[in-house]
Amino acid sequence: MFLNTDKLIQGFNFLIFRSECIINSYFSKNIPLNVPIVSSPMDTVTEANMAI
């Protein structure tokens, strides 16, 4: 939610290469996970076992 006091930044013109993207995450506070977990909020894509 944006309030009228928030700043809006416009005019980004840049190119990101796949090799420059950082998609790491953490399984816990000290355990890095170097595989991205990507899903969708659709019942045909993400079933209950994946969501839990």
KEFIRO-261694 format. One line per field, with one value per atom (N, C-alpha, C): atom name; residue in one letter; residue number from 1; x, y, z. Coordinates in pm, 1 decimal. Last residue first. Layout:
<rs>
name <- c(CA; ...)
resn <- c(A; ...)
resi <- c(NUM; ...)
X <- c(X; ...)
Y <- c(Y; ...)
Z <- c(Z; ...)
</rs>
This chain:
<rs>
name <- c(N; CA; C; N; CA; C; N; CA; C; N; CA; C; N; CA; C; N; CA; C; N; CA; C; N; CA; C; N; CA; C; N; CA; C; N; CA; C; N; CA; C; N; CA; C; N; CA; C; N; CA; C; N; CA; C; N; CA; C; N; CA; C; N; CA; C; N; CA; C; N; CA; C; N; CA; C; N; CA; C; N; CA; C; N; CA; C; N; CA; C; N; CA; C; N; CA; C; N; CA; C; N; CA; C; N; CA; C; N; CA; C; N; CA; C; N; CA; C; N; CA; C; N; CA; C; N; CA; C; N; CA; C; N; CA; C; N; CA; C; N; CA; C; N; CA; C; N; CA; C; N; CA; C; N; CA; C; N; CA; C; N; CA; C; N; CA; C; N; CA; C; N; CA; C; N; CA; C; N; CA; C)
resn <- c(I; I; I; A; A; A; M; M; M; N; N; N; A; A; A; E; E; E; T; T; T; V; V; V; T; T; T; D; D; D; M; M; M; P; P; P; S; S; S; S; S; S; V; V; V; I; I; I; P; P; P; V; V; V; N; N; N; L; L; L; P; P; P; I; I; I; N; N; N; K; K; K; S; S; S; F; F; F; Y; Y; Y; S; S; S; N; N; N; I; I; I; I; I; I; C; C; C; E; E; E; S; S; S; R; R; R; F; F; F; I; I; I; L; L; L; F; F; F; N; N; N; F; F; F; G; G; G; Q; Q; Q; I; I; I; L; L; L; K; K; K; D; D; D; T; T; T; N; N; N; L; L; L; F; F; F; M; M; M)
resi <- c(52; 52; 52; 51; 51; 51; 50; 50; 50; 49; 49; 49; 48; 48; 48; 47; 47; 47; 46; 46; 46; 45; 45; 45; 44; 44; 44; 43; 43; 43; 42; 42; 42; 41; 41; 41; 40; 40; 40; 39; 39; 39; 38; 38; 38; 37; 37; 37; 36; 36; 36; 35; 35; 35; 34; 34; 34; 33; 33; 33; 32; 32; 32; 31; 31; 31; 30; 30; 30; 29; 29; 29; 28; 28; 28; 27; 27; 27; 26; 26; 26; 25; 25; 25; 24; 24; 24; 23; 23; 23; 22; 22; 22; 21; 21; 21; 20; 20; 20; 19; 19; 19; 18; 18; 18; 17; 17; 17; 16; 16; 16; 15; 15; 15; 14; 14; 14; 13; 13; 13; 12; 12; 12; 11; 11; 11; 10; 10; 10; 9; 9; 9; 8; 8; 8; 7; 7; 7; 6; 6; 6; 5; 5; 5; 4; 4; 4; 3; 3; 3; 2; 2; 2; 1; 1; 1)
X <- c(226.4; 245.3; 386.2; 245.8; 211.3; 235.6; 293.6; 396.1; 370.1; 54.6; 182.8; 293.7; -146.3; -138.6; -4.3; 1.4; -90.9; -64.7; 23.7; 72.2; -31.9; -127.2; 18.5; 78.0; -393.9; -344.7; -192.6; -437.4; -450.0; -401.5; -207.1; -312.5; -317.9; 1.8; -115.0; -234.2; 307.0; 199.6; 81.5; 662.0; 534.5; 431.4; 994.6; 899.9; 772.5; 1283.0; 1153.0; 1050.9; 1616.9; 1497.9; 1372.7; 1886.0; 1788.9; 1663.9; 2052.5; 2091.9; 2003.0; 2009.0; 1946.5; 1972.1; 2197.4; 2158.4; 2098.8; 2135.4; 2146.5; 2101.0; 2082.6; 2222.5; 2242.4; 1802.8; 1886.8; 2030.2; 1696.4; 1687.0; 1782.9; 1707.5; 1620.2; 1594.3; 1723.2; 1769.9; 1663.9; 1819.7; 1734.1; 1790.1; 1926.5; 1949.0; 1845.2; 1933.0; 1806.8; 1822.2; 2052.2; 2077.7; 1944.2; 2162.6; 2050.5; 2091.0; 2363.6; 2372.3; 2261.8; 2301.8; 2417.4; 2431.8; 2094.7; 2065.0; 2179.7; 2122.5; 2154.7; 2122.8; 1925.8; 1978.7; 2001.8; 1936.4; 1931.5; 1996.6; 1737.7; 1855.3; 1829.6; 1583.2; 1624.6; 1752.3; 1332.8; 1440.7; 1464.7; 1138.4; 1241.3; 1357.8; 1064.0; 1028.0; 1151.9; 954.8; 1074.9; 1037.5; 781.2; 765.4; 887.0; 754.6; 819.8; 797.9; 476.2; 577.1; 633.4; 268.9; 401.2; 513.0; 41.2; 78.4; 213.3; 125.3; 62.4; 107.0; 61.5; 139.0; 58.4; 84.8; 0.0; 89.4)
Y <- c(-2599.6; -2617.6; -2642.3; -2592.9; -2470.1; -2480.1; -2856.5; -2755.4; -2629.8; -2980.8; -3026.8; -2924.9; -2849.8; -2830.3; -2871.8; -2725.8; -2808.8; -2790.6; -2495.6; -2520.3; -2600.4; -2525.2; -2515.8; -2552.6; -2529.4; -2626.2; -2626.0; -2320.4; -2455.9; -2561.2; -2052.4; -2123.2; -2266.6; -1874.8; -1888.9; -1952.8; -2047.7; -1959.6; -1977.9; -2045.9; -2112.3; -2008.4; -2114.4; -2029.8; -2108.8; -2104.4; -2169.3; -2074.1; -2144.5; -2062.0; -2148.1; -2260.8; -2299.7; -2215.2; -2228.6; -2168.5; -2210.7; -2147.7; -2232.2; -2165.9; -2147.0; -2087.0; -2191.1; -2145.5; -2242.9; -2178.6; -1977.3; -2003.7; -2100.6; -1952.3; -1834.2; -1855.8; -2161.1; -2115.2; -1997.4; -2132.2; -2235.3; -2207.2; -1835.2; -1908.6; -2007.3; -1777.1; -1754.9; -1836.2; -1635.0; -1715.1; -1681.2; -1501.5; -1566.7; -1657.1; -1236.7; -1313.2; -1370.5; -1178.5; -1192.8; -1278.8; -1184.4; -1083.5; -1095.4; -1366.3; -1396.5; -1297.7; -1240.2; -1355.3; -1387.8; -881.7; -1009.0; -1122.5; -601.6; -700.7; -829.8; -266.9; -401.6; -496.4; 28.1; -54.3; -193.2; 290.3; 236.2; 157.3; 421.6; 323.0; 272.6; 625.5; 641.2; 545.3; 699.9; 673.0; 679.5; 647.9; 658.2; 616.3; 810.0; 731.6; 755.5; 800.0; 852.3; 757.1; 857.7; 770.1; 833.8; 1011.2; 1056.2; 969.4; 884.9; 1002.7; 1059.5; 534.1; 654.0; 773.6; 214.1; 337.0; 452.7; -117.5; 0.0; 124.0)
Z <- c(161.4; 306.2; 329.8; -112.6; -42.0; 107.6; -184.9; -212.1; -129.1; -107.5; -52.7; -74.5; -261.9; -116.9; -59.5; -570.5; -494.2; -345.6; -812.1; -676.7; -601.2; -1050.9; -1054.2; -918.8; -1001.1; -1098.9; -1108.6; -827.2; -775.2; -873.4; -825.1; -898.7; -848.5; -758.0; -671.4; -743.3; -832.8; -874.7; -780.2; -775.2; -794.8; -836.9; -706.2; -778.1; -798.3; -549.4; -535.6; -595.7; -669.4; -648.3; -633.5; -491.8; -593.6; -570.6; -280.2; -407.2; -523.1; 38.6; -62.1; -196.6; 344.3; 215.8; 121.8; 671.8; 563.3; 432.6; 883.1; 850.6; 735.0; 894.7; 915.8; 868.8; 619.5; 757.4; 772.7; 348.6; 403.6; 550.6; 160.5; 277.5; 322.5; -181.8; -67.0; 48.4; -493.6; -374.3; -268.6; -728.8; -694.3; -572.6; -893.4; -771.9; -725.5; -1221.9; -1129.1; -1010.7; -1406.8; -1301.6; -1197.8; -1602.5; -1517.7; -1401.5; -1737.5; -1652.9; -1559.0; -1717.3; -1779.6; -1683.2; -1745.3; -1652.2; -1728.6; -1825.3; -1880.9; -1781.9; -1776.0; -1754.3; -1809.5; -1688.7; -1817.8; -1795.5; -1501.4; -1499.8; -1640.8; -1448.0; -1548.3; -1537.6; -1103.1; -1241.4; -1329.2; -783.8; -866.7; -1007.8; -541.1; -662.7; -750.4; -189.7; -308.8; -425.4; 25.2; -34.5; -160.2; 102.2; 145.7; 88.2; 25.6; -52.2; -8.7; 36.7; 90.5; 8.6; -86.8; -96.1; -37.9; 0.0; 0.0; 0.0)
</rs>
